[in-house]
Amino acid sequence: MNIIPLVTYAIIASFTPGPNNILSMTHARNMGFRKTLPFIGGVAAGCLLIMFLCSYFNLILHQYIPRITPILNLLGCVYMLYLAIKMMRSTPKDAEENNKNQYSFLFGFTLQFINPKVILYGLTAISVFVLPLGQSHVQLIVFSFLLTLIGISANMTWAFGGLLFQNFLLKYERPVNMVMGILLIYSALSILM
């Protein structure tokens, strides 16, 4: 059972910029780490629910339409290559100031249901990496928790980064994006191997 491609994909997809990470970084920079924790808690709860929904949605597809799996693998690979290229071509951007009241548990939770990055992260990770490893309820629950844990680790890291390294990250955003893009290409190609 080789979960290295799954973990590589999850780390790259989770740690790249997205709404959860940018909001965590911005709020921690503006208000401090502790005041960001309710938002991160909401993100965690919403993300876990999305991972469960993605797991069972993909399981149904995987069980009843097995011919679609190679197509989903190819689409997942193409999507990850697209993300890698987009990331590698992106230019540095300044984080915007946001309203303090937006960073509640409820805001973090509901954001997950309109956050395409989290939904695509769950659908791709489950269909491409998890279902080939196992399809029992226990395995789906464990992998859902693992994917959520990696995602929340990214949010917390970005929040700490907002406090500690914001100037450095903005200064070297381009090289960091290049490295993340290359690692994402590795994850995408591992799907086809």
Number of C-alpha atoms within 10 A of each C-alpha: 6 8 11 12 19 22 17 15 25 25 19 22 27 24 21 19 18 16 17 26 24 18 26 30 28 22 27 23 21 16 12 17 17 11 15 25 21 17 24 26 18 21 28 23 19 22 29 24 18 21 27 20 16 23 26 16 14 24 20 12 15 18 12 10 10 11 11 12 18 14 11 17 18 17 15 21 22 15 15 23 20 16 18 26 17 13 21 18 13 13 10 13 8 7 12 10 11 12 8 12 7 13 20 18 20 16 17 26 21 15 19 23 14 9 14 13 16 25 18 16 21 25 21 24 26 27 22 26 23 20 20 12 16 13 18 11 12 10 15 22 17 13 23 24 18 16 25 26 17 18 26 23 17 23 30 22 16 26 29 18 20 24 19 14 15 18 12 10 15 14 12 11 15 17 12 15 22 17 15 20 25 17 18 28 20 17 24 26 16 16 16 11 5
